[in-house]
Amino acid sequence: MTSIPTPESGVDLWIWSLDPDMASLQRYESLLSTEERRRAGRFVFPILAQRFIAAHGRMREILGGFLQQDPRTLGFLTNAYGKPELIEGQVHFSLSHSGDLAALAVAAFPLGVDIEIMRPVSRDLPERYFSVVEREGLHDLPDDPWRDAFFRCWTRKEAVIKALGLGLSFPLSDFDVAFLADAPVALTRLAGAPSAASQWQLHHIDVSSDCVGAIAAARTGWTVTRHS
Ligand SMILES: CC(C)(COP(=O)(O)OP(=O)(O)OC[C@H]1O[C@@H](n2cnc3c(N)ncnc32)[C@H](O)[C@@H]1OP(=O)(O)O)[C@@H](O)C(=O)NCCC(=O)NCCS
């Protein structure tokens, strides 16, 4: 049983498989809105439709638990940049999916979560997505630690972007995150906000040996409680 989060209750985190058994999938589908069913129906590959249903159905189930409300009756809005929010307002959340996994972070304050299954990526990618400081930090790493550091950086940046709620309209070069193995998990610069480094908190998520994630929020002092 969950209840409305308070600033003191920190962040609740769920990570679940998007390939559930048929009975769970049918239950999740029964919880979706007409619009969510329409979105699921647009996927060309059935596996992607099923994963969308498993992500959004389970998310409704968890958020309904917080609000002690029938999951089917939850209403969502999206801001001008696509960030979904509950109409009810007291509960903030962020959803992420990668491959067959989803993560949902819930708190009393705005936050962002991102998970990524680590896959081989080109060493050119940081040029497109990362800041100068981040690119320099990655540059000399050998391939294996480079891949892990790349995905720590990627998920931390995505978590910050999702917490800000401005989508990719906020330039990815306008902030730095720390991501080297021995560095504290942190936002170290945010353009136009000189105090940001002391006002933001980031949290690393170890999902599995090939999947990492991060949570970010523009406030400090929270801890993460992980649920299954
Ligand atoms: C849409 C975006 C917020 C996240 O995309 P993503 O990492 O590919 O996908 P995730 O699975 O982690 O997150 C998707 C969920 O975020 C939420 N979301 C969508 N727009 C959002 C926004 N502007 N702010 C916060 N959350 C948002 C939704 O719940 C969405 O789930 P849904 O599509 O099932 O409804 C955005 O950052 C994006 O387009 N990223 C593209 C990848 C990129 O270039 N990243 C640079 C990394 S350094």
The ligand as an SDF file (V2000), in Angstrom:
LIG
                    3D

 48 50  0  0  0  0  0  0  0  0999 V2000
   11.3760   12.3860  -24.8820 C   0  0  0  0  0  0  0  0  0  0  0  0
   12.5560   12.5440  -23.9570 C   0  0  0  0  0  0  0  0  0  0  0  0
   12.0910   13.2840  -22.7300 C   0  0  0  0  0  0  0  0  0  0  0  0
   13.0740   11.1840  -23.4470 C   0  0  0  0  0  0  0  0  0  0  0  0
   13.1880   10.2880  -24.4140 O   0  0  0  0  0  0  0  0  0  0  0  0
   13.8950    8.8620  -24.2740 P   0  0  0  0  0  0  0  0  0  0  0  0
   15.0520    8.8790  -23.3480 O   0  0  0  0  0  0  0  0  0  0  0  0
   14.1410    8.4610  -25.6560 O   0  0  0  0  0  0  0  0  0  0  0  0
   12.7770    7.9090  -23.6850 O   0  0  0  0  0  0  0  0  0  0  0  0
   12.4150    7.4130  -22.2140 P   0  0  0  0  0  0  0  0  0  0  0  0
   11.8340    6.0650  -22.3980 O   0  0  0  0  0  0  0  0  0  0  0  0
   13.5060    7.5210  -21.2330 O   0  0  0  0  0  0  0  0  0  0  0  0
   11.2740    8.4070  -21.7650 O   0  0  0  0  0  0  0  0  0  0  0  0
   10.0460    8.4500  -22.4480 C   0  0  0  0  0  0  0  0  0  0  0  0
    8.9930    8.9390  -21.4800 C   0  0  0  0  0  0  0  0  0  0  0  0
    9.3590   10.2310  -20.9960 O   0  0  0  0  0  0  0  0  0  0  0  0
    8.1670   10.9800  -20.7760 C   0  0  0  0  0  0  0  0  0  0  0  0
    8.3450   12.2490  -21.5000 N   0  0  0  0  0  0  0  0  0  0  0  0
    8.0290   12.5730  -22.7640 C   0  0  0  0  0  0  0  0  0  0  0  0
    8.3780   13.8670  -23.0030 N   0  0  0  0  0  0  0  0  0  0  0  0
    8.9200   14.3310  -21.8630 C   0  0  0  0  0  0  0  0  0  0  0  0
    9.4610   15.5940  -21.4850 C   0  0  0  0  0  0  0  0  0  0  0  0
    9.5080   16.6410  -22.3020 N   0  0  0  0  0  0  0  0  0  0  0  0
    9.9480   15.7350  -20.2120 N   0  0  0  0  0  0  0  0  0  0  0  0
    9.9060   14.6950  -19.3440 C   0  0  0  0  0  0  0  0  0  0  0  0
    9.3970   13.4730  -19.6490 N   0  0  0  0  0  0  0  0  0  0  0  0
    8.9050   13.3060  -20.9010 C   0  0  0  0  0  0  0  0  0  0  0  0
    6.9940   10.1310  -21.2570 C   0  0  0  0  0  0  0  0  0  0  0  0
    6.4430    9.4900  -20.1070 O   0  0  0  0  0  0  0  0  0  0  0  0
    7.6610    9.1230  -22.1550 C   0  0  0  0  0  0  0  0  0  0  0  0
    6.9850    7.8820  -22.1430 O   0  0  0  0  0  0  0  0  0  0  0  0
    5.9590    7.4970  -23.3170 P   0  0  0  0  0  0  0  0  0  0  0  0
    6.6240    7.8540  -24.6030 O   0  0  0  0  0  0  0  0  0  0  0  0
    5.7450    6.0330  -23.1770 O   0  0  0  0  0  0  0  0  0  0  0  0
    4.7350    8.3050  -23.0570 O   0  0  0  0  0  0  0  0  0  0  0  0
   13.6400   13.4010  -24.6170 C   0  0  0  0  0  0  0  0  0  0  0  0
   14.6810   13.6550  -23.7240 O   0  0  0  0  0  0  0  0  0  0  0  0
   14.1640   12.8800  -25.9270 C   0  0  0  0  0  0  0  0  0  0  0  0
   13.5450   13.0520  -26.9530 O   0  0  0  0  0  0  0  0  0  0  0  0
   15.3070   12.2680  -25.9500 N   0  0  0  0  0  0  0  0  0  0  0  0
   15.8650   11.6880  -27.1790 C   0  0  0  0  0  0  0  0  0  0  0  0
   17.1920   11.0660  -26.9540 C   0  0  0  0  0  0  0  0  0  0  0  0
   18.3310   12.0800  -26.8950 C   0  0  0  0  0  0  0  0  0  0  0  0
   18.6810   12.7260  -27.8390 O   0  0  0  0  0  0  0  0  0  0  0  0
   18.9790   12.1550  -25.7330 N   0  0  0  0  0  0  0  0  0  0  0  0
   20.1050   12.9580  -25.4660 C   0  0  0  0  0  0  0  0  0  0  0  0
   20.7820   12.3440  -24.2910 C   0  0  0  0  0  0  0  0  0  0  0  0
   22.1710   13.1530  -23.6550 S   0  0  0  0  0  0  0  0  0  0  0  0
  1  2  1  0
  2  3  1  0
  2  4  1  0
  2 36  1  0
  4  5  1  0
  5  6  1  0
  6  7  2  0
  6  8  1  0
  6  9  1  0
  9 10  1  0
 10 11  2  0
 10 12  1  0
 10 13  1  0
 13 14  1  0
 14 15  1  0
 15 16  1  0
 15 30  1  0
 16 17  1  0
 17 18  1  0
 17 28  1  0
 18 19  1  0
 18 27  1  0
 19 20  2  0
 20 21  1  0
 21 22  1  0
 21 27  2  0
 22 23  1  0
 22 24  2  0
 24 25  1  0
 25 26  2  0
 26 27  1  0
 28 29  1  0
 28 30  1  0
 30 31  1  0
 31 32  1  0
 32 33  2  0
 32 34  1  0
 32 35  1  0
 36 37  1  0
 36 38  1  0
 38 39  2  0
 38 40  1  0
 40 41  1  0
 41 42  1  0
 42 43  1  0
 43 44  2  0
 43 45  1  0
 45 46  1  0
 46 47  1  0
 47 48  1  0
M  END
$$$$
